[in-house]
Amino acid sequence: MSEQQEKQSAFRAQTIELFFDLVFVFTITQITHLVEHAHSAIDYVHAFGVLMLVWWMYDGYIWLTNHAHTPKSLRFVLVAAMAGFLVIALAIPESAGAGRVVFGLAYLYIVLLHFAAFAWRGGREAARSMLRIVPFNIAAALLVIGAGFADPRWGWLLSLSPALLYLIVAFRNTGDGFALDTGHFVERHGLLLIIVLGEIIIAVGNGYAKVPISLSGIIALALAIGLIAAVWWSYFDADEARSDHSMLGADNRTRTRMALFGFNGAQLFMIAGLILAAAGLKEAIAAVASQAATDGPTSAHGNDVLLIWGLALYFAGNGLFLRMLHLSPILPRALLSASLAIGALLNLPLHGIVLVAALLALLILTLVAEALLSRRSEPSHPVAIG
């Protein structure tokens, strides 16, 4: 590794950034509540649109701190941005109706603040690059504001339409003007995944709230923690470190593509999947808790199917992430995602503790198979870096 690459990987997350992440915790909780109260496909699409908007600009602030690092003057920018993101989070429950305008205005505020901070602390080249991006970000905010004045039946289309703008930005971005510190960038996204996994743990606790603790409940909780740990293992055992090495070995343009399509893009679907899984696991645990409290049968199949769909989406996004970062093997993740999606479509009679146990077993089998494949391929087919 060159001296410049070693210097690049030295910068790590600062405490002000961890403080900044606290508002993301609340945002994920709010979006999870949207999912829990969804009644139609449009409701789920709307929740994804909200997540996409928040994720794009939240990631924008990661790019800001990654490029400019975090001098004391930038702390004030992050605190000011926290206020804007908090207003957005508070508007999320009404983001399909009366809260759209407030959501959009707060979004416009963080877009303009982000650009101003880049122009102030990012340097001339970064500011010039941001001039090519900020019109798309402003247009996205205006579309959200416009959705607040549109017919509620079609407003969700305007809220989702920024996805096209962001795709244009991603494909047009060459990385010129940005100096990407890969170690910090990978670490920051890993911390955000930890936050979303924490939301699943909170959902498990809420699912078991206000009922006596029983043996079946303790077993269900243990299985749920095992399931969350398996999801954690699937990324943090090796993917995080390997993605850092892969980005370090790439040229600036390729590294930027990895960041945009791997972290900004694929991880959006991973987080969306985890939010669905949180809502589904809460329902599954609630069914076990209800059975323990009433000494009756487990409640009927309901939102626990979201756990299957959520894991399917997570591992689909995870496979895409590996593809974008030039990592392997991808096949086990793709097969797992497809199997889960098929299981959800078939509406298999798995609920409550049985569902959680079956999913945990499937994840463990996949991780073991993946480890064996990786070990077998290492001597003759090492993973290419870059």
Residue pairs with C-beta under 8 A, 6 or more apart in sequence:
1 248
5 248
8 179
8 180
8 181
8 182
8 183
8 248
9 181
9 182
9 183
9 244
9 248
10 181
10 183
11 66
11 69
11 181
11 183
11 184
12 183
12 184
12 187
13 184
13 187
13 188
13 191
14 65
14 70
16 70
16 74
16 75
16 78
17 65
17 70
17 78
17 188
18 191
19 78
19 82
20 61
20 78
20 79
20 81
20 82
21 191
21 192
21 195
22 82
23 82
23 85
23 86
23 89
24 58
24 85
24 192
24 195
25 195
25 198
25 199
26 86
26 89
27 54
27 58
27 85
27 88
27 89
27 92
28 195
28 196
28 199
28 271
28 275
29 199
29 202
30 89
30 90
30 92
30 93
31 47
31 50
31 51
31 54
31 92
31 275
32 199
32 203
32 275
32 278
32 279
33 92
33 93
34 43
34 46
34 47
34 50
34 92
34 93
34 95
35 44
35 47
35 275
35 276
35 278
35 279
35 306
36 279
36 282
36 303
37 43
38 44
38 47
42 156
43 96
45 156
45 160
46 95
46 96
46 156
46 159
46 160
47 275
48 160
48 272
49 156
49 159
49 160
49 162
49 163
50 92
50 95
50 103
50 159
51 268
51 271
51 272
51 275
52 160
52 162
52 163
52 166
52 268
53 107
53 140
53 144
53 159
53 162
54 85
54 88
55 264
55 268
55 271
56 137
56 140
56 162
56 166
56 264
57 107
57 110
57 111
57 114
57 137
58 85
58 192
59 263
59 264
60 114
60 137
61 78
61 81
61 114
62 185
62 188
62 189
63 178
63 259
64 74
64 77
64 114
64 117
64 118
64 121
64 122
65 74
65 78
65 184
65 188
66 180
66 181
66 184
66 185
66 188
67 118
67 122
67 123
67 126
67 178
67 179
67 180
68 74
68 117
68 118
68 121
68 122
68 123
68 126
70 78
71 121
73 121
74 117
74 121
77 113
77 117
77 121
80 113
81 110
81 113
81 114
84 106
84 107
84 109
84 110
84 113
85 106
85 110
87 102
87 106
87 109
88 103
88 106
88 107
88 110
91 99
91 100
91 102
91 103
91 106
92 99
92 103
93 99
94 100
94 102
95 103
95 159
96 152
96 155
96 156
97 152
98 148
100 144
100 145
100 147
100 148
100 155
100 159
101 145
101 148
101 149
103 144
103 148
104 141
104 142
104 143
104 144
104 145
104 146
104 147
104 148
105 145
107 140
107 141
107 144
108 138
108 141
108 142
108 145
111 134
111 137
111 138
111 140
111 141
112 138
114 137
115 130
115 134
115 137
118 126
118 127
118 130
119 127
119 130
122 130
123 177
125 176
125 177
126 177
126 178
127 177
128 177
129 173
129 176
129 177
129 178
130 177
132 172
133 169
133 173
136 165
136 166
136 168
136 169
137 165
139 162
139 165
140 162
140 165
140 166
143 158
143 159
143 161
143 162
143 165
144 158
144 159
144 162
146 158
147 155
147 156
147 157
147 158
147 159
148 155
150 158
170 260
170 261
170 264
170 265
173 256
173 260
174 253
174 256
175 252
175 253
175 255
175 256
175 257
176 252
178 256
180 247
180 252
180 255
180 256
180 259
182 244
182 247
182 248
182 255
183 244
185 247
185 259
185 263
186 240
186 243
186 244
186 247
186 263
189 263
189 267
190 235
190 236
190 240
192 267
192 271
193 235
193 236
193 267
193 270
193 271
193 274
194 232
196 271
196 274
196 275
196 278
197 228
197 231
197 232
197 274
199 274
199 275
199 278
200 228
200 231
200 274
200 277
200 278
200 281
201 225
201 228
202 278
203 278
203 279
203 281
203 282
203 285
204 221
204 224
204 225
204 228
204 281
204 282
204 285
206 282
207 281
207 282
207 283
207 284
207 285
207 286
207 289
208 217
208 220
208 221
208 285
208 286
208 288
208 289
209 289
211 217
211 289
211 290
211 292
211 293
212 292
212 293
214 292
216 288
216 291
216 292
216 353
217 288
217 289
217 292
219 353
220 284
220 285
220 288
220 289
220 352
220 353
220 356
221 285
223 353
223 356
223 357
223 360
224 281
224 284
224 285
224 356
226 360
227 281
227 356
227 359
227 360
227 363
230 360
230 363
230 364
230 367
231 274
231 277
231 311
231 314
231 363
233 367
234 315
234 318
234 333
234 363
234 367
235 270
235 318
239 318
239 321
239 322
239 327
242 325
242 327
242 383
243 258
243 262
243 321
243 325
243 327
245 385
246 258
246 325
246 326
246 327
246 385
246 386
247 255
247 258
247 259
247 325
248 385
249 385
249 386
250 258
250 386
251 386
254 386
257 324
258 324
258 325
258 326
261 324
262 321
262 324
262 325
263 321
265 320
265 324
266 317
266 318
266 320
266 321
266 323
266 324
267 317
267 321
268 317
269 313
269 314
269 316
269 317
269 320
270 313
270 314
270 317
270 318
270 321
272 313
272 317
273 309
273 310
273 311
273 312
273 313
273 314
273 315
273 316
273 317
274 310
274 314
275 310
276 306
276 307
276 309
276 310
276 313
277 306
277 307
277 310
277 311
277 314
278 310
279 303
279 306
279 307
279 310
280 303
280 304
280 305
280 306
280 307
280 308
280 309
280 310
281 304
281 307
281 356
282 303
283 302
283 303
283 304
283 306
283 307
284 304
284 307
284 351
284 352
284 353
284 355
284 356
285 352
285 356
286 299
287 298
287 299
287 302
287 304
287 351
287 352
288 298
288 352
288 353
290 296
290 298
290 299
291 297
291 298
291 299
291 352
298 351
298 352
298 353
299 351
299 352
300 351
301 347
301 349
301 351
304 351
304 352
304 355
305 344
305 347
307 355
307 356
307 359
308 340
308 341
308 343
308 344
308 355
308 359
309 340
309 341
309 344
311 337
311 340
311 359
311 363
312 337
312 338
312 340
312 341
312 344
313 337
314 337
315 333
315 334
315 336
315 337
315 340
316 333
316 334
316 337
316 341
318 333
318 337
319 330
319 333
319 334
319 337
322 328
322 330
322 333
323 330
326 384
326 385
326 386
327 383
328 377
328 383
329 370
329 373
329 374
329 377
331 373
332 366
332 369
332 370
332 373
333 366
333 370
335 366
336 362
336 363
336 366
339 362
340 359
340 362
343 350
350 358
